[in-house]
């Protein structure tokens, strides 16, 4: 089935989260299960109705199997593709094809991590990842990954386009202002541009306030065919278009440090949805670092290449600005449990449902964009209300 024929054929019908900020002593699996059961209940379904599963983890290579076992599932469709933080946006497309092929009827996409409170030996985990995910062109130089890679991209953007540290700080401050409207956000205290500039430098030009949080958290959502979605309790969030692109793994293999694969996944998703950037009411962008938002706004077509720094200035993406970006506070202030992509979708659905409280926008179309590894994997999805069909 072509991408255009998939437009509006499936919808997200249930969402759930658990263990945000701190899991309170629970494990990755336990908070994942809590989030999963909340998402299924939110959809008005039972776990026995779920016959598809998409999940992955940075700490386990066969994560989907113990998840199915723990949840008591025997899924007819399963996808455990691991693309880093973009994985849970990327899972949409294969799940949609499985649903439309009749392979399954309801797909659970779920993730859980206790990265902040886990008692796992971080050094041992790091060694395991070095074996399973080698970076032969970069590892000999012992970079501080992933921030070294993002600092390179930020430095190049500053050199090529005149982007400033103050403009990057605008991204962090905007995220914090949104987080102050979200009672579930981990960081809600005041943050100024000066605070970001004076914060401890981690990898020049990125300070600690240019970097995402380190938190626990689990998120889950349920995807069904549109005909079933319309019989369930909540207004469906229809999937209008989605696309994933991967151009490299190591930042040293990027052809241009200021152009990501979002410049391809975005246009493909827009084409499938029959929409353009001007149709989008709310953006949920993977902001592992402040430079991400600048790059993705450019690559997704919300401003010309090189204009991202100026575009975010003056509170343009903060509450009251012209474009609502990361309305939950993003990875910079809401939370970031290792991989953040699933929470992008949860916030988009909240906005489309009209259930986002003080941060609510008038939204019929939401764009979700996931990023994985070191600007390596890019996944874009457009979600809409029934009014968009």
VOLO-342191 format. One record per residue (C-alpha): residue in one letter; y, x, z. Coordinates in pm, 1 decimal, always signed. Layout:
+------+----------+----------+----------+
! code !        Y !        X !        Z !
+------+----------+----------+----------+
!    A !        Y !        X !        Z !
...
+------+----------+----------+----------+
//
This chain:
+------+----------+----------+----------+
! code !        Y !        X !        Z !
+------+----------+----------+----------+
!    X !     +0.0 !     +0.0 !     +0.0 !
!    X !   +340.1 !   +139.5 !    -96.2 !
!    X !   +614.2 !   +210.8 !   +158.1 !
!    X !   +831.6 !    -72.2 !    +23.4 !
!    X !   +543.4 !   -320.6 !    +55.4 !
!    X !   +508.9 !   -225.9 !   +422.3 !
!    X !   +866.5 !   -334.6 !   +494.0 !
!    X !   +858.3 !   -586.1 !   +779.1 !
!    X !   +479.2 !   -621.8 !   +758.9 !
!    X !   +429.7 !   -489.6 !  +1112.0 !
!    X !   +630.4 !   -510.5 !  +1432.2 !
!    X !   +652.7 !   -367.4 !  +1780.7 !
!    X !   +573.5 !   -648.4 !  +2024.3 !
!    X !   +540.1 !   -481.2 !  +2364.6 !
!    X !   +690.9 !   -183.3 !  +2547.3 !
!    X !   +634.1 !    -19.0 !  +2883.9 !
!    X !   +714.3 !   +290.7 !  +3084.3 !
!    X !   +611.7 !   +449.6 !  +3414.1 !
!    X !   +675.3 !   +754.4 !  +3630.5 !
!    X !  +1023.0 !   +818.4 !  +3492.3 !
!    X !  +1192.7 !  +1121.0 !  +3646.3 !
!    X !   +920.5 !  +1191.5 !  +3900.0 !
!    X !   +566.1 !  +1057.7 !  +3887.7 !
!    X !   +539.7 !  +1060.6 !  +4266.1 !
!    X !   +216.0 !  +1257.0 !  +4277.1 !
!    X !    +41.0 !  +1069.9 !  +3995.6 !
!    X !   -123.9 !  +1251.3 !  +3705.9 !
!    X !    -38.3 !  +1242.0 !  +3335.3 !
!    X !   -324.7 !  +1001.2 !  +3275.2 !
!    X !   -235.4 !   +770.4 !  +3561.3 !
!    X !   +124.1 !   +715.1 !  +3452.6 !
!    X !    +15.2 !   +683.7 !  +3088.7 !
!    X !   -224.6 !   +407.2 !  +3192.6 !
!    X !    +50.6 !   +230.0 !  +3389.0 !
!    X !   +286.1 !   +242.5 !  +3091.5 !
!    X !     +9.8 !   +129.0 !  +2855.3 !
!    X !    -86.0 !   -170.4 !  +3067.0 !
!    X !   +280.1 !   -269.5 !  +3104.0 !
!    X !   +329.7 !   -252.6 !  +2727.2 !
!    X !    +22.0 !   -465.0 !  +2661.3 !
!    X !   +128.1 !   -720.4 !  +2923.3 !
!    X !   +482.1 !   -722.7 !  +2781.2 !
!    X !   +329.8 !   -810.2 !  +2444.0 !
!    X !   +150.7 !  -1108.6 !  +2596.9 !
!    X !   -185.4 !   -949.5 !  +2520.1 !
!    X !   -483.0 !   -816.4 !  +2716.9 !
!    X !   -627.8 !   -464.9 !  +2695.7 !
!    X !   -932.8 !   -621.7 !  +2531.6 !
!    X !   -704.4 !   -725.9 !  +2242.9 !
!    X !   -613.0 !   -363.8 !  +2167.4 !
!    X !   -836.4 !   -208.9 !  +1902.4 !
!    X !   -620.5 !    +81.4 !  +1785.0 !
!    X !   -498.2 !   +388.3 !  +1971.9 !
!    X !   -243.5 !   +661.0 !  +1892.4 !
!    X !   -178.1 !   +933.4 !  +2146.6 !
!    X !   -153.6 !  +1309.2 !  +2189.6 !
!    X !    -58.6 !  +1566.3 !  +2452.1 !
!    X !    +73.4 !  +1920.4 !  +2459.9 !
!    X !   -175.5 !  +2008.9 !  +2734.6 !
!    X !   -502.5 !  +1882.0 !  +2580.8 !
!    X !   -642.6 !  +1922.8 !  +2231.0 !
!    X !   -874.8 !  +1619.1 !  +2249.4 !
!    X !   -643.7 !  +1393.1 !  +2450.6 !
!    X !   -722.6 !  +1069.8 !  +2264.4 !
!    X !  -1082.7 !  +1069.1 !  +2383.9 !
!    X !  -1018.2 !  +1079.3 !  +2759.8 !
!    X !   -734.8 !   +827.8 !  +2712.1 !
!    X !   -970.3 !   +581.2 !  +2541.3 !
!    X !  -1224.5 !   +644.5 !  +2813.5 !
!    X !   -975.2 !   +600.4 !  +3098.0 !
!    X !   -833.6 !   +278.3 !  +2951.1 !
!    X !  -1180.2 !   +140.2 !  +2882.7 !
!    X !  -1110.6 !   +113.2 !  +2509.8 !
!    X !  -1340.4 !   +132.4 !  +2208.9 !
!    X !  -1077.6 !   +153.6 !  +1933.2 !
!    X !  -1162.9 !    +89.7 !  +1569.6 !
!    X !   -862.7 !   +301.1 !  +1464.9 !
!    X !   -755.3 !   +622.8 !  +1634.8 !
!    X !   -490.2 !   +884.1 !  +1555.1 !
!    X !   -426.2 !  +1190.1 !  +1770.7 !
!    X !   -216.0 !  +1389.5 !  +1524.1 !
!    X !     -1.5 !  +1635.2 !  +1718.8 !
!    X !   +341.8 !  +1712.4 !  +1567.5 !
!    X !   +527.2 !  +1783.8 !  +1889.4 !
!    X !   +797.2 !  +1545.6 !  +2007.0 !
!    X !   +808.1 !  +1351.2 !  +1680.5 !
!    X !   +441.9 !  +1251.8 !  +1707.8 !
!    X !   +495.6 !   +901.7 !  +1845.5 !
!    X !   +736.9 !   +812.4 !  +1566.2 !
!    X !   +503.5 !   +970.3 !  +1309.4 !
!    X !   +215.9 !   +759.8 !  +1446.2 !
!    X !   +383.9 !   +447.1 !  +1310.4 !
!    X !   +292.0 !   +501.3 !   +945.8 !
!    X !    -85.3 !   +553.5 !   +979.1 !
!    X !    -98.5 !   +269.6 !  +1233.6 !
!    X !    +79.0 !    +38.9 !   +988.1 !
!    X !   -169.2 !   +125.3 !   +711.8 !
!    X !   -463.3 !    +65.7 !   +947.0 !
!    X !   -323.8 !   -274.1 !  +1048.1 !
!    X !   -257.2 !   -383.3 !   +691.2 !
!    X !   -603.1 !   -265.4 !   +579.7 !
!    X !   -758.5 !   -488.7 !   +844.9 !
!    X !   -908.8 !   -192.1 !  +1027.1 !
!    X !   -753.9 !   -315.1 !  +1352.3 !
!    X !   -526.0 !   -587.0 !  +1488.1 !
!    X !   -319.7 !   -429.7 !  +1766.1 !
!    X !   -238.4 !    -60.6 !  +1807.9 !
!    X !   -134.3 !    +98.9 !  +2135.8 !
!    X !    +83.6 !   +410.8 !  +2104.6 !
!    X !   +112.8 !   +590.4 !  +2438.7 !
!    X !   +215.3 !   +915.2 !  +2607.5 !
!    X !   +236.2 !  +1050.1 !  +2961.0 !
!    X !   +341.2 !  +1380.3 !  +3113.4 !
!    X !   +410.3 !  +1510.5 !  +3462.6 !
!    X !   +573.6 !  +1823.9 !  +3331.9 !
!    X !   +822.8 !  +1833.9 !  +3619.1 !
!    X !   +588.9 !  +1781.9 !  +3915.7 !
!    X !   +253.9 !  +1901.8 !  +3780.9 !
!    X !    +73.5 !  +2167.8 !  +3984.2 !
!    X !    -82.2 !  +2319.9 !  +3671.5 !
!    X !    -39.5 !  +2695.0 !  +3635.8 !
!    X !   +246.4 !  +2712.5 !  +3381.1 !
!    X !   +165.5 !  +3072.5 !  +3292.3 !
!    X !   -194.5 !  +2978.3 !  +3213.4 !
!    X !    -78.1 !  +2683.6 !  +3002.4 !
!    X !   +159.4 !  +2916.5 !  +2817.0 !
!    X !   -122.0 !  +3159.1 !  +2740.0 !
!    X !   -341.1 !  +2875.1 !  +2614.1 !
!    X !    -67.1 !  +2754.3 !  +2381.5 !
!    X !    -15.3 !  +3106.9 !  +2250.5 !
!    X !   -379.6 !  +3108.4 !  +2141.4 !
!    X !   -388.5 !  +2753.7 !  +2001.9 !
!    X !    -42.7 !  +2764.1 !  +1842.2 !
!    X !    +30.0 !  +3125.3 !  +1745.7 !
!    X !   +372.8 !  +3225.4 !  +1616.8 !
!    X !   +287.9 !  +3553.9 !  +1442.4 !
!    X !   +633.6 !  +3619.4 !  +1294.0 !
!    X !   +820.2 !  +3559.6 !  +1619.7 !
!    X !   +592.5 !  +3623.5 !  +1918.6 !
!    X !   +623.8 !  +4006.3 !  +1893.0 !
!    X !   +995.2 !  +3971.2 !  +1977.4 !
!    X !   +919.4 !  +3766.1 !  +2290.4 !
!    X !  +1175.4 !  +3489.7 !  +2229.6 !
!    X !  +1249.1 !  +3230.7 !  +2497.4 !
!    X !  +1096.4 !  +2938.6 !  +2311.7 !
!    X !  +1193.8 !  +2682.9 !  +2213.3 !
!    X !  +1557.1 !  +2743.7 !  +2307.3 !
!    X !  +1589.3 !  +3074.4 !  +2118.8 !
!    X !  +1514.1 !  +2892.6 !  +1794.1 !
!    X !  +1766.0 !  +2616.6 !  +1857.0 !
!    X !  +2026.8 !  +2872.6 !  +1959.5 !
!    X !  +1977.5 !  +3042.6 !  +1621.7 !
!    X !  +2036.1 !  +2712.8 !  +1442.3 !
!    X !  +2344.9 !  +2643.8 !  +1654.1 !
!    X !  +2483.8 !  +2992.2 !  +1591.9 !
!    X !  +2434.6 !  +2959.4 !  +1217.2 !
!    X !  +2602.9 !  +2618.4 !  +1210.9 !
!    X !  +2897.7 !  +2759.5 !  +1405.5 !
!    X !  +2923.2 !  +3056.4 !  +1169.3 !
!    X !  +2892.0 !  +2854.9 !   +849.7 !
!    X !  +3096.2 !  +2544.9 !   +934.9 !
!    X !  +3322.0 !  +2639.2 !  +1224.4 !
!    X !  +3140.9 !  +2420.1 !  +1474.1 !
!    X !  +3253.7 !  +2496.6 !  +1829.6 !
!    X !  +3091.7 !  +2500.7 !  +2170.9 !
!    X !  +3333.3 !  +2225.7 !  +2271.3 !
!    X !  +3196.2 !  +2005.4 !  +1993.6 !
!    X !  +2839.2 !  +2067.9 !  +2107.7 !
!    X !  +2950.6 !  +1982.9 !  +2461.0 !
!    X !  +3077.0 !  +1648.1 !  +2331.2 !
!    X !  +2714.0 !  +1556.5 !  +2258.8 !
!    X !  +2606.1 !  +1626.7 !  +2617.5 !
!    X !  +2903.5 !  +1440.8 !  +2764.7 !
!    X !  +2843.5 !  +1136.9 !  +2542.1 !
!    X !  +2477.9 !  +1126.8 !  +2648.2 !
!    X !  +2580.1 !  +1138.3 !  +3013.7 !
!    X !  +2826.4 !   +854.4 !  +2969.0 !
!    X !  +2550.8 !   +639.5 !  +2820.6 !
!    X !  +2316.5 !   +742.4 !  +3103.0 !
!    X !  +2570.4 !   +620.1 !  +3356.7 !
!    X !  +2513.9 !   +271.5 !  +3211.5 !
!    X !  +2135.5 !   +302.8 !  +3247.4 !
!    X !  +1988.5 !   +269.4 !  +3599.1 !
!    X !  +1664.8 !   +434.5 !  +3480.4 !
!    X !  +1834.6 !   +754.8 !  +3363.0 !
!    X !  +1749.8 !  +1069.9 !  +3557.2 !
!    X !  +2097.4 !  +1231.3 !  +3544.4 !
!    X !  +2390.2 !   +996.1 !  +3599.8 !
!    X !  +2651.5 !  +1210.0 !  +3777.3 !
!    X !  +2981.9 !  +1287.6 !  +3606.5 !
!    X !  +2981.9 !  +1554.9 !  +3334.9 !
!    X !  +3281.7 !  +1697.6 !  +3151.8 !
!    X !  +3316.1 !  +1924.8 !  +2852.9 !
!    X !  +3435.6 !  +2197.9 !  +3087.5 !
!    X !  +3121.4 !  +2151.4 !  +3299.9 !
!    X !  +2906.2 !  +2212.6 !  +2991.9 !
!    X !  +3105.4 !  +2518.1 !  +2884.7 !
!    X !  +3097.8 !  +2674.1 !  +3232.6 !
!    X !  +2729.5 !  +2602.8 !  +3297.5 !
!    X !  +2478.9 !  +2887.5 !  +3309.9 !
!    X !  +2420.5 !  +3033.1 !  +2965.3 !
!    X !  +2052.4 !  +3016.1 !  +2869.5 !
!    X !  +2053.4 !  +3134.3 !  +2508.9 !
!    X !  +2392.7 !  +3194.0 !  +2351.8 !
!    X !  +2559.6 !  +2963.6 !  +2246.4 !
!    X !  +2358.4 !  +2706.8 !  +2445.6 !
!    X !  +2416.8 !  +2661.4 !  +2816.5 !
!    X !  +2180.6 !  +2478.5 !  +3049.0 !
!    X !  +2381.7 !  +2158.7 !  +2989.3 !
!    X !  +2315.9 !  +2189.5 !  +2614.3 !
!    X !  +1945.2 !  +2162.5 !  +2694.3 !
!    X !  +1727.9 !  +1858.4 !  +2760.1 !
!    X !  +1602.9 !  +1769.9 !  +3105.7 !
!    X !  +1262.0 !  +1856.7 !  +3246.8 !
!    X !  +1116.6 !  +1535.8 !  +3389.0 !
!    X !   +799.5 !  +1333.6 !  +3427.8 !
!    X !   +749.1 !  +1010.9 !  +3239.6 !
!    X !   +520.1 !   +788.1 !  +3037.3 !
!    X !   +595.1 !   +542.2 !  +2760.9 !
!    X !   +393.7 !   +305.9 !  +2545.3 !
!    X !   +437.3 !    +40.9 !  +2279.1 !
!    X !   +214.2 !   -205.6 !  +2092.9 !
!    X !   +225.8 !   -254.6 !  +1714.5 !
!    X !    +75.8 !   -557.0 !  +1537.0 !
!    X !    +94.7 !   -731.2 !  +1200.8 !
!    X !   +401.7 !   -949.3 !  +1161.9 !
!    X !   +206.0 !  -1277.0 !  +1153.7 !
!    X !    +64.2 !  -1211.5 !  +1501.1 !
!    X !   +395.4 !  -1070.7 !  +1623.8 !
!    X !   +572.5 !  -1399.6 !  +1559.8 !
!    X !   +333.0 !  -1582.4 !  +1796.1 !
!    X !   +397.2 !  -1348.5 !  +2090.2 !
!    X !   +657.5 !  -1381.2 !  +2369.1 !
!    X !   +929.7 !  -1140.3 !  +2256.8 !
!    X !  +1145.2 !  -1117.0 !  +1946.0 !
!    X !   +953.0 !   -869.5 !  +1726.2 !
!    X !  +1108.9 !   -536.6 !  +1632.3 !
!    X !   +998.0 !   -513.0 !  +1270.0 !
!    X !   +925.3 !   -173.1 !  +1114.9 !
!    X !  +1140.9 !   -169.2 !   +802.0 !
!    X !  +1069.5 !   +185.2 !   +686.2 !
!    X !   +938.5 !   +516.3 !   +812.3 !
!    X !   +870.8 !   +866.1 !   +684.0 !
!    X !   +763.5 !  +1206.0 !   +816.3 !
!    X !   +831.8 !  +1552.3 !   +674.0 !
!    X !   +719.9 !  +1897.0 !   +789.7 !
!    X !   +860.2 !  +2207.5 !   +622.7 !
!    X !   +772.9 !  +2488.5 !   +864.6 !
!    X !   +640.2 !  +2574.3 !  +1209.8 !
!    X !   +838.9 !  +2883.6 !  +1302.5 !
!    X !  +1218.6 !  +2880.5 !  +1285.8 !
!    X !  +1202.0 !  +3211.7 !  +1097.5 !
!    X !  +1038.2 !  +3023.5 !   +810.0 !
!    X !  +1324.7 !  +2777.3 !   +768.3 !
!    X !  +1489.1 !  +2817.5 !   +431.2 !
!    X !  +1826.5 !  +2716.4 !   +578.4 !
!    X !  +1886.4 !  +2698.9 !   +953.6 !
!    X !  +2139.6 !  +2418.5 !   +909.9 !
!    X !  +1924.3 !  +2184.9 !   +697.3 !
!    X !  +1619.0 !  +2018.0 !   +851.1 !
!    X !  +1342.3 !  +1808.8 !   +699.4 !
!    X !  +1532.6 !  +1504.6 !   +827.9 !
!    X !  +1727.5 !  +1540.8 !   +504.3 !
!    X !  +1408.0 !  +1415.4 !   +333.0 !
!    X !  +1246.8 !  +1189.6 !   +593.9 !
!    X !  +1575.2 !  +1000.2 !   +639.0 !
!    X !  +1633.2 !   +909.0 !   +272.0 !
!    X !  +1266.7 !   +814.4 !   +233.7 !
!    X !  +1281.0 !   +582.3 !   +535.7 !
!    X !  +1609.9 !   +428.3 !   +419.2 !
!    X !  +1466.0 !   +371.8 !    +71.4 !
!    X !  +1157.3 !   +198.8 !   +211.1 !
!    X !  +1379.1 !    -20.7 !   +430.0 !
!    X !  +1629.2 !    -95.7 !   +152.9 !
!    X !  +1909.7 !    +14.2 !   +386.1 !
!    X !  +2175.3 !   +285.2 !   +417.6 !
!    X !  +2336.7 !   +460.6 !   +715.0 !
!    X !  +2618.2 !   +204.5 !   +713.9 !
!    X !  +2365.7 !    -68.6 !   +804.4 !
!    X !  +2257.8 !   +100.0 !  +1128.6 !
!    X !  +2386.6 !    -43.7 !  +1456.7 !
!    X !  +2220.3 !   +196.4 !  +1702.7 !
!    X !  +2081.3 !   +548.3 !  +1663.0 !
!    X !  +1811.1 !   +699.8 !  +1879.2 !
!    X !  +1803.6 !  +1071.9 !  +1792.4 !
!    X !  +1579.1 !  +1334.6 !  +1948.2 !
!    X !  +1831.7 !  +1544.4 !  +2141.8 !
!    X !  +1623.6 !  +1827.6 !  +2284.6 !
!    X !  +1943.1 !  +2033.1 !  +2247.0 !
!    X !  +2298.9 !  +1937.4 !  +2161.3 !
!    X !  +2275.4 !  +2098.7 !  +1817.7 !
!    X !  +1999.6 !  +1851.0 !  +1724.6 !
!    X !  +2235.7 !  +1554.9 !  +1721.5 !
!    X !  +2486.7 !  +1739.9 !  +1501.8 !
!    X !  +2216.8 !  +1840.5 !  +1252.7 !
!    X !  +2050.5 !  +1498.5 !  +1240.0 !
!    X !  +2376.1 !  +1305.9 !  +1196.5 !
!    X !  +2438.6 !  +1523.1 !   +890.6 !
!    X !  +2087.1 !  +1526.6 !   +749.3 !
!    X !  +2039.5 !  +1150.5 !   +794.2 !
!    X !  +2361.6 !  +1080.0 !   +606.2 !
!    X !  +2599.6 !   +965.5 !   +879.1 !
!    X !  +2844.8 !  +1242.2 !   +792.6 !
!    X !  +2862.1 !  +1524.0 !   +533.9 !
!    X !  +2686.2 !  +1854.5 !   +594.2 !
!    X !  +2904.3 !  +2073.9 !   +813.6 !
!    X !  +3105.1 !  +1780.2 !   +952.1 !
!    X !  +2874.1 !  +1697.3 !  +1243.6 !
!    X !  +3077.3 !  +1885.1 !  +1502.6 !
!    X !  +3395.9 !  +1707.9 !  +1407.2 !
!    X !  +3212.6 !  +1375.6 !  +1382.1 !
!    X !  +3096.3 !  +1381.0 !  +1745.8 !
!    X !  +3437.5 !  +1483.9 !  +1878.4 !
!    X !  +3672.3 !  +1256.3 !  +2069.2 !
!    X !  +3394.7 !  +1043.2 !  +2215.8 !
!    X !  +3292.6 !   +908.3 !  +1874.8 !
!    X !  +2925.4 !   +875.7 !  +1975.8 !
!    X !  +2992.3 !   +783.5 !  +2341.0 !
!    X !  +3031.9 !   +428.7 !  +2477.6 !
!    X !  +3327.5 !   +271.2 !  +2299.3 !
!    X !  +3299.9 !   +510.1 !  +2003.2 !
!    X !  +3242.4 !   +411.9 !  +1642.8 !
!    X !  +2869.1 !   +493.0 !  +1643.3 !
!    X !  +2624.6 !   +421.4 !  +1927.9 !
!    X !  +2400.1 !   +726.9 !  +1962.3 !
!    X !  +2129.5 !   +766.1 !  +2229.6 !
!    X !  +2234.5 !   +464.0 !  +2429.1 !
!    X !  +1976.8 !   +526.9 !  +2703.3 !
!    X !  +2117.6 !   +875.2 !  +2775.6 !
!    X !  +1874.9 !  +1063.5 !  +2554.1 !
!    X !  +1669.5 !  +1367.7 !  +2638.4 !
!    X !  +1986.3 !  +1529.3 !  +2769.6 !
!    X !  +2042.1 !  +1274.5 !  +3049.0 !
!    X !  +1779.8 !   +995.5 !  +3046.5 !
!    X !  +1471.5 !  +1214.9 !  +3070.1 !
!    X !  +1249.5 !  +1451.2 !  +2875.0 !
!    X !   +884.0 !  +1477.7 !  +2981.1 !
!    X !   +776.6 !  +1748.4 !  +2738.4 !
!    X !   +771.4 !  +1521.7 !  +2432.3 !
!    X !  +1038.2 !  +1252.6 !  +2407.4 !
!    X !   +966.8 !  +1061.0 !  +2087.0 !
!    X !   +807.5 !   +750.2 !  +2239.7 !
!    X !  +1121.5 !   +682.1 !  +2446.0 !
!    X !  +1332.5 !   +670.6 !  +2129.8 !
!    X !  +1129.4 !   +372.1 !  +2016.3 !
!    X !  +1142.1 !   +201.4 !  +2355.9 !
!    X !  +1523.1 !   +219.8 !  +2357.6 !
!    X !  +1548.2 !    +94.8 !  +1998.7 !
!    X !  +1333.3 !   -206.1 !  +2086.1 !
!    X !  +1547.4 !   -276.8 !  +2395.2 !
!    X !  +1858.8 !   -275.9 !  +2177.6 !
!    X !  +1703.6 !   -506.7 !  +1917.2 !
!    X !  +1578.8 !   -744.1 !  +2186.2 !
!    X !  +1918.8 !   -754.2 !  +2352.6 !
!    X !  +1770.3 !   -642.7 !  +2685.8 !
!    X !  +1955.3 !   -313.0 !  +2735.4 !
!    X !  +2193.3 !   -432.2 !  +3006.0 !
!    X !  +2532.1 !   -260.9 !  +3030.4 !
!    X !  +2457.2 !    -31.9 !  +2736.0 !
!    X !  +2367.3 !   -319.0 !  +2501.9 !
!    X !  +2501.2 !   -305.5 !  +2145.8 !
!    X !  +2518.9 !   -582.6 !  +1888.9 !
!    X !  +2215.9 !   -454.2 !  +1703.4 !
!    X !  +2004.4 !   -585.9 !  +1418.2 !
!    X !  +1907.5 !   -242.8 !  +1281.5 !
!    X !  +1813.1 !    +62.5 !  +1487.1 !
!    X !  +1728.6 !   +406.6 !  +1353.3 !
!    X !  +1479.7 !   +621.0 !  +1543.1 !
!    X !  +1445.7 !   +989.4 !  +1463.2 !
!    X !  +1188.1 !  +1220.1 !  +1620.0 !
!    X !  +1183.3 !  +1598.7 !  +1614.5 !
!    X !   +896.2 !  +1831.3 !  +1700.6 !
!    X !   +857.6 !  +2199.4 !  +1789.1 !
!    X !  +1147.7 !  +2413.1 !  +1659.8 !
!    X !  +1311.6 !  +2170.9 !  +1415.7 !
!    X !   +966.4 !  +2174.2 !  +1257.8 !
!    X !   +852.8 !  +1811.5 !  +1224.1 !
!    X !  +1091.3 !  +1527.3 !  +1147.1 !
!    X !  +1002.9 !  +1157.4 !  +1160.7 !
!    X !  +1245.8 !   +875.7 !  +1083.4 !
!    X !  +1191.6 !   +502.1 !  +1134.8 !
!    X !  +1414.5 !   +200.3 !  +1084.5 !
!    X !  +1348.5 !   -103.7 !  +1303.4 !
!    X !  +1508.1 !   -445.2 !  +1268.8 !
!    X !  +1526.8 !   -798.1 !  +1406.4 !
!    X !  +1407.4 !  -1101.5 !  +1215.3 !
!    X !  +1755.9 !  -1129.3 !  +1064.5 !
!    X !  +1687.3 !   -817.0 !   +857.6 !
!    X !  +1382.0 !   -956.6 !   +676.7 !
+------+----------+----------+----------+
//
